[in-house]
Amino acid sequence: MTTVLVCDDQALMRVGLRKILEVEDDLSVIGEAVHGQGAVDAAERLGPDVVLMDIRMPVLDGIEATRRIVGARPATRVLMLTTFGLDSYVFESLRAGASGFMLKDAPPEEIVGAVRIVARGEALLAPAVTRGVIAEFARLPSRRPVDDALPRDLTAREREVLHLLVRGLSNTEICHELVISDATAKTHVARILHKLGLRDRVQVVIHAYETGMVEPGGSMH
């Protein structure tokens, strides 16, 4: 059973999300919060598997709440709810540790599917969103590479896959690029995440640019 905490300052949205999720046999809403601080407190008290988090709320916004929840409970996944597309709010939420985002007007089945995806430990982000994150970093001043930012035990193939990851390629695109199977691509991605100590592919992209592992143009040090 996947446990879910719903955080939104609009009562109608909370009620709607609860109804959507609780008809599913494998999902259980164990709590609600009306602002970010409430979400932080509830996450600490209840230990949900997934938090559905609004971005703009009173008292404490969803981005800072996400940062605190993920920092205190790395196993809890945060799925951001937004009325916006890829903008600065979404970008900052990813940097804060969110595992993805959904538009509030998405069909119920997509919201349910999104909760299941992040609960499995995957990132819910289309390649286009990953590329948007890359574009955001490309606007930042170049950084000096950090010593040992790239683990020395990455194999040559894993370095190739990492380079494609930070370019925003999906697993399918990686398969085509390297002529490997989907299962092999997933294995390489999983090993890269493990060796970097990161949770998902978007965190890999952010880590790569923030540490200077790669430059905005995509070249790897």
C-alpha positions as CSV (number, residue, x, y, z in Angstrom):
1,M,0.0,0.0,0.0
2,T,1.4,3.4,-1.0
3,T,0.6,6.1,1.6
4,V,0.0,9.7,0.4
5,L,-0.1,13.1,2.0
6,V,-2.0,15.8,0.2
7,C,-0.9,19.4,0.6
8,D,-2.9,22.2,-1.0
9,D,-4.3,25.4,0.5
10,Q,-7.6,24.9,-1.5
11,A,-10.0,22.7,0.3
12,L,-11.7,21.7,-3.0
13,M,-8.4,20.5,-4.5
14,R,-7.6,18.4,-1.4
15,V,-11.1,16.8,-1.4
16,G,-10.8,16.1,-5.2
17,L,-7.4,14.5,-4.8
18,R,-8.5,12.4,-1.9
19,K,-11.5,11.1,-3.9
20,I,-9.3,10.3,-6.9
21,L,-6.7,8.4,-4.9
22,E,-8.8,6.6,-2.4
23,V,-10.8,4.6,-5.0
24,E,-7.5,2.8,-5.8
25,D,-6.8,-0.3,-3.9
26,D,-3.1,0.3,-3.6
27,L,-3.2,4.0,-2.5
28,S,-4.2,5.4,0.8
29,V,-4.4,9.1,1.8
30,I,-3.1,9.3,5.3
31,G,-3.2,13.0,5.9
32,E,-3.8,16.5,4.5
33,A,-2.0,19.8,5.0
34,V,-3.1,23.4,4.1
35,H,0.3,24.9,3.8
36,G,4.0,24.0,3.5
37,Q,4.8,24.0,7.2
38,G,1.8,21.7,7.8
39,A,3.2,19.4,5.2
40,V,6.6,19.3,6.8
41,D,5.0,18.5,10.2
42,A,2.7,15.9,8.8
43,A,5.4,14.2,6.8
44,E,7.5,13.9,10.0
45,R,4.6,12.6,12.0
46,L,3.1,10.2,9.4
47,G,6.0,9.2,7.2
48,P,4.1,9.1,3.9
49,D,5.6,7.4,0.8
50,V,4.5,10.3,-1.5
51,V,3.6,13.9,-0.8
52,L,1.3,15.7,-3.4
53,M,2.6,19.2,-2.9
54,D,1.1,22.5,-4.2
55,I,3.8,25.1,-5.0
56,R,2.3,28.4,-4.0
57,M,0.9,28.4,-0.5
58,P,0.8,30.6,2.6
59,V,3.1,30.2,5.7
60,L,5.7,28.1,3.8
61,D,5.7,27.5,0.1
62,G,5.9,24.1,-1.5
63,I,9.4,24.4,-2.7
64,E,10.9,25.1,0.8
65,A,8.6,22.5,2.3
66,T,9.9,20.0,-0.3
67,R,13.5,20.8,0.6
68,R,12.8,20.2,4.3
69,I,10.8,17.0,3.8
70,V,13.4,15.4,1.4
71,G,16.2,16.5,3.6
72,A,14.7,14.9,6.7
73,R,13.1,11.9,5.0
74,P,14.9,10.9,1.7
75,A,12.6,7.9,1.2
76,T,9.6,10.2,0.9
77,R,8.9,11.3,-2.7
78,V,7.4,14.7,-3.5
79,L,5.2,15.2,-6.5
80,M,4.6,18.9,-7.2
81,L,1.2,20.1,-8.3
82,T,1.2,23.2,-10.4
83,T,-1.1,25.3,-12.6
84,F,2.0,26.3,-14.6
85,G,4.2,24.5,-17.2
86,L,8.0,24.4,-16.9
87,D,8.8,27.7,-15.2
88,S,11.1,28.9,-12.4
89,Y,8.8,27.4,-9.8
90,V,9.1,23.9,-11.3
91,F,12.9,24.3,-11.8
92,E,13.4,25.3,-8.2
93,S,11.2,22.5,-7.0
94,L,13.4,20.0,-8.8
95,R,16.5,21.5,-7.2
96,A,14.8,21.2,-3.9
97,G,14.4,17.4,-4.4
98,A,11.0,16.9,-6.0
99,S,10.7,13.7,-8.0
100,G,8.4,15.4,-10.6
101,F,5.4,17.5,-11.2
102,M,1.9,17.3,-12.5
103,L,-0.5,19.9,-13.8
104,K,-3.5,20.3,-11.5
105,D,-5.9,19.9,-14.4
106,A,-4.4,16.6,-15.5
107,P,-6.9,13.7,-15.9
108,P,-7.5,11.7,-12.7
109,E,-5.8,8.6,-14.2
110,E,-2.7,10.5,-14.9
111,I,-2.5,11.8,-11.4
112,V,-2.9,8.3,-10.0
113,G,-0.3,7.0,-12.4
114,A,2.1,9.8,-11.4
115,V,1.8,8.8,-7.7
116,R,2.6,5.2,-8.5
117,I,5.6,6.2,-10.7
118,V,7.3,8.4,-8.0
119,A,6.4,5.8,-5.3
120,R,8.5,3.3,-7.3
121,G,11.5,5.7,-7.0
122,E,11.3,6.9,-10.6
123,A,11.3,10.6,-11.7
124,L,8.1,11.8,-13.4
125,L,9.6,14.1,-16.0
126,A,9.3,14.0,-19.7
127,P,12.6,14.4,-21.6
128,A,11.4,17.8,-22.7
129,V,11.3,18.9,-19.0
130,T,14.8,17.5,-18.4
131,R,16.0,19.6,-21.4
132,G,14.3,22.6,-19.9
133,V,16.3,22.1,-16.7
134,I,19.4,21.9,-18.9
135,A,18.5,25.1,-20.7
136,E,18.0,26.8,-17.3
137,F,21.6,25.8,-16.3
138,A,22.9,26.9,-19.6
139,R,22.0,30.4,-18.7
140,L,24.1,30.3,-15.5
141,P,27.8,31.3,-15.4
142,S,30.1,28.4,-16.1
143,R,31.5,26.7,-13.0
144,R,34.9,25.3,-12.4
145,P,34.8,21.5,-12.2
146,V,34.9,20.0,-8.8
147,D,37.7,17.5,-8.2
148,D,36.4,13.9,-8.3
149,A,32.8,15.1,-9.2
150,L,32.7,12.1,-11.6
151,P,33.2,8.8,-9.8
152,R,36.3,7.0,-10.9
153,D,34.6,3.6,-10.9
154,L,32.2,4.6,-13.7
155,T,32.8,2.3,-16.7
156,A,33.3,3.7,-20.1
157,R,29.8,2.7,-21.1
158,E,28.3,4.3,-18.0
159,R,30.2,7.5,-18.9
160,E,28.6,7.4,-22.3
161,V,25.1,6.9,-20.8
162,L,25.8,9.7,-18.3
163,H,26.7,12.0,-21.1
164,L,23.4,11.2,-22.8
165,L,21.5,11.6,-19.6
166,V,22.7,15.1,-19.0
167,R,21.7,16.0,-22.6
168,G,18.2,15.0,-21.6
169,L,17.8,11.8,-23.6
170,S,15.1,9.3,-22.6
171,N,15.9,5.6,-22.1
172,T,14.5,4.9,-25.5
173,E,16.7,7.5,-27.1
174,I,19.7,6.2,-25.2
175,C,18.9,2.7,-26.6
176,H,18.8,4.1,-30.2
177,E,22.0,6.1,-29.7
178,L,24.1,3.3,-28.2
179,V,22.3,0.4,-29.9
180,I,21.5,-1.4,-26.6
181,S,18.3,-2.9,-25.2
182,D,15.9,-1.1,-22.9
183,A,16.8,-3.4,-20.0
184,T,20.5,-2.6,-20.5
185,A,19.9,1.1,-20.6
186,K,17.9,0.9,-17.3
187,T,20.6,-1.1,-15.7
188,H,23.3,1.5,-16.7
189,V,21.1,4.4,-15.4
190,A,20.5,2.5,-12.1
191,R,24.2,1.9,-11.6
192,I,25.0,5.6,-12.4
193,L,22.4,6.7,-9.8
194,H,23.9,4.3,-7.2
195,K,27.5,5.4,-7.8
196,L,26.6,9.1,-7.7
197,G,24.4,8.6,-4.7
198,L,21.4,10.3,-6.4
199,R,17.7,9.4,-6.6
200,D,16.7,9.9,-10.2
201,R,17.8,11.1,-13.7
202,V,16.8,14.8,-13.1
203,Q,18.9,14.9,-10.0
204,V,21.8,13.6,-12.1
205,V,21.3,16.5,-14.6
206,I,21.3,19.0,-11.8
207,H,24.2,17.5,-10.0
208,A,26.2,17.3,-13.2
209,Y,25.9,21.0,-13.9
210,E,26.1,22.2,-10.3
211,T,29.4,20.4,-9.7
212,G,30.9,21.3,-13.0
213,M,31.0,17.7,-14.1
214,V,29.6,19.0,-17.4
215,E,29.5,22.3,-19.0
216,P,26.3,24.0,-20.4
217,G,27.2,22.8,-23.8
218,G,27.0,19.2,-22.6
219,S,30.7,18.4,-22.7
220,M,32.0,16.3,-19.9
221,H,35.1,17.0,-17.8
